[in-house]
Amino acid sequence: MHIDKKTRALILSEALPYIQKYSGKTVVIKYGGAAMTDPELKKAVLSDIALLSMASVRMVIVHGGGPEINGWLDKIGVEPRFIDGLRHTDEETMDIVQMTLAGKVGKELAAYVHELGGKAVSLCGLDGGMMRAQQMDAKYGQVGEIVSIDTDLINTTLDAGYIPIISTVASGIEGTHEVYNINADTAAGALAVALKAERLMLLTDVAGILRDKDDVSTLISEMSVSEIPSLVQTGIIQGGMIPKLDCCEEAIRRGVHAAHILDGRIPHSVLMEMLTDGGIGTMITS
């Protein structure tokens, strides 16, 4: 698509105040869904993040990798199991989760950012005792809930000008040797709080919070955390969106300035949400 010089200048002039606003601030992005599996969307998202990092925004990526994990489980003849929306993680599955997220997906994302001209490092919650967890419930297997986060390694990486790309595998509490699979939305929210982030952004495969799930024109572009309970009670927020909103609410109540539910299927949705007046998804504030 060709953009004339005047339009390009207007776009840049609109973006400048937002770049200044976010410069030096931390933004945590949970990266998953179609934006991870579609090559063009992947390029758009990662180039957005690389650009913002070059503009001195401290970008942190927390990624999932469900399809990749399922693919490797299929190769070894293991059927994926989910309970209450969480992956049941037995010992064999935990090995695949750790290998896939920390050993493959994270490294590939870091390499891709470098191809786009950015600088990135693939980390996981095991590195430097970054994330420690305890078992959530025995029925889920080795699925954990975070009990502590050490941000030293992340901040060192950011201070050096790199984008930390974090796989959500955590170690057990100090003195133990367990390894836990952590829900990526939950981990992103907890990391945003620990890093005192300006923003938490969850990339999804929906336009945002819709009053009518079949009508994108009913998008709620901005809402407060106090509105969440009534939207759940009336059925506007339901299913898999409920834990995402819980994650956003918890992050905001603990100091994150705003959270965003963002459609990762739209190219450059990150830039449109952060650097334009209108935005594109749903922003939740206090």
N, C-alpha and C positions, 0 to 999 in steps of 0.2 A: 504494500500500500504506500503510495507516494504522499508525503506531507510537505506542503509548501513552506517556505522559510518563515513566513509570518505566523502560521499556525504552530510551527515548531518553537518559535520564540515565545509565543503565548503559553505553550505547554510548560516550557522551562521556567518562565516567570512565575507561573502558578505553583510549580514544585519547589522553588527556592525557599520560601518561608518554612515549608515542612522539613526540608533538608536541614535548615538551620535549627529547627525545633528538635529534631532527633539526633543531631550531631553529638556524639559522646554518650548517648543514652543506649541502653540495652533493650533489644527486641528479641523475644524468644518465639520461634516459629515451629509448630508441630507440622511436620511434612509427611503426608501420606495420601492414600486414595489414588485417583486417576493421575494426579500430578506426578506421581512416582513411576507410573507404568507407561504413560504415553510419552514418546521421545520428544515431541514438540513442546508439550506442557512442562516436561522436566527441564528442558533448555530454558524456557521462559522463566520458570520459578527460580532456578539457580542463578540465572543471569541477573534477575531482579535483586537477589540477595547479595550477589557479588558486587553489583553497582552500589547498593546501599552501604556495604562494608567499605568500599573505596571512598564513600562520602563520609566516613568516620562514624557511621552508625555501628554499634557493637552487636552484630547479628549472631544469634545462636540457633542452630538447627537441631531439633529433636525428631528423630525419624522412626517410622514403623517399617514394616516389611512383610506383612501377612502373606501376600501372594507368593513371594520368594520362599518363605518358610513352608507353605503348603506344597510348593513344588518339590522341595527337598524331602519332605516327609513322604510324598508320593513315590519318590525314587527308591526309598527304603521300605516301601510297603506299609507305611503307618497312616491310618485314617485320622485326619484332624478332628478334635473334639472341642466343642465350646459349651460352657455352662454359664448361664446368665450373661452371655455376650463376651465372656473371657475365655481365652484359649486354655484348655486343660493342659497343664505342662508337667508330664512325668519326666523321669530322669533322661530318657532317650530323647524326648521332645526338647528338653532344656538344652541338650547338647546341640541340636539342630538350630534352635533359636540363637544361641550364643555364636555359633559358627557363622550363621547366615547374616545376622545383624551386625555384629562387631567385626567379623572377618571378611565379609563380602560387600554387603550393601553400603556400610559406612565408608569403606575404602573407595568404592566406585564413585560415590557422591563426592568425596574429597578430590578424586582425580578429575572428575567432570568440572568442578569449580575451577580447578587450575587450568583446564582447557579453555575456560571462558575468561581467563585473565585474572581470576581472584586467587586468594590464598586460603586454604582450609586444612584442618587436621581432623582425622577420624578418631574419636574417643569413645569409651563406653563407661558405664557406671562403676566398673571394677577398677578403672585406672585411678590411682592415687586415693583410693577409698572415697571416690566422688559421691556415690550413692550407696547407702546401706539400707537394708530392708529386713522385714520379718515376714513370715508366711501369713498370707491373708486369711486363708481358710483351707484346711486339709483337702476339701472336696475339689479345689482347683489345682492341687499339686504344688509345683514350685512357682506359683504366682505370688508376688510379694507386694507389700505396701511399704512405702518409703518411711523410714524413721529418722534419717538424718542425711544432709547434703553438705559436702565440703566443696566450696566454690574456688579454692585456691588454684587448681589446675586450669579450670575454665577461664578465670580472670588472667592468669599468666598467658594463656593462649590468645585471649582478646587483646591484652596489652601489647603482644608481639605483632598484632595486625592480622591474625588468622581468624577464620570462622570456625568455631568448634562444631563438629558434626557428631552428635551424641546418640549412641545406641542405648536402648533402655534395658540393659542387663545390670543387675545390682548384686553386690556381695551381701552376705548376712551380717548381722551385728558383730562388732569387734570380738575376736576370739573364736569365731565360728568359720566354717568353710563352705557354707551353703551359697548357691548362686540362684538368683530369682529373676523371673521374667516380670517386667513392670509394664502396665498399660501405658502407651506412649502419650496419650492425652494427659493422664494423671501426672506422669513424669514431667511433661512440659510445664504444667501448672506449678508444680512444686519447685522446679528449677527457676521459673520466672520469679517466684516469691524469694527464693534464696539469693538470686542475683539482683534483687531490687529493680526488676525490669520496668521499663516504661510501658511496654506493651507485650501482650501474649496474643499470638495469632494461631488459630487452628484451621488448617486447610482441610476442606471437606469436599464431598461430591454433591453438595446442595448449594443453592444460591445464598443461603443464610437462614434466618428465622422467618418463616412465612406464616401469615395469619390463615391462609388457605394453601395447603401443601401442593395443590395443583395449579396455583396461579402465582407466577413470579412477581406480578405487579403488586402483590400484597406483602412484599418484603418489608420487614421492620428494620429500618436502617440504623436506628439508635434506640437503646432501651437501658433502663437501670436494673441493677440486681434485685431491687424491691419488686419488680414486675414479674420475676421468674416464677414464683409460686402460683400466681393466678393463671399464668400461661400454661403451666403444667396441669392445673386443676381443670381448665377448660379444654384440654387436649390439643392445644396449639403446639405445645412442645411435648413430644412423646418419643418412645422407642430409644434408639441410640443417641438421639440428641440430648436426652436428659443428663446422662453422665458428662457430656461435653459442657453443658451449661453449669452443672455442679462444679466442674473443674474451673470454669471461668469465674463463677461466683466466689469460690474459695480463694482464688488468686487475688481478686479485687478486694475482698474483705481483709486480705493480709498485706495489702500495700501496692499491688500492681495497679497502675493508673487506668488502664482500659484493656479489654479483651475483645477479640474479633473472631466471628465465625465467617469464614471466607470461602468462596467457591474456587477451588483449585483447578476446575475444568476450564476456567477462563484465562487465556494467556495474559501474563503480566498483572494478574489480580493483586499481587502484593504491592506493586508500585501504585496501582490505581487506588487501593485502599489507604495507603500511607501518604501519598503525595498529591492528592487531588482534593478539592473542596467537598465534592459529593460522596466520595468513597464508593464502594461497590458491594460490601457485605453488611453484616450486622455488627455494630459496635455496642459493647456492654460497658457501662460505667457505674460508678458508685452513686 
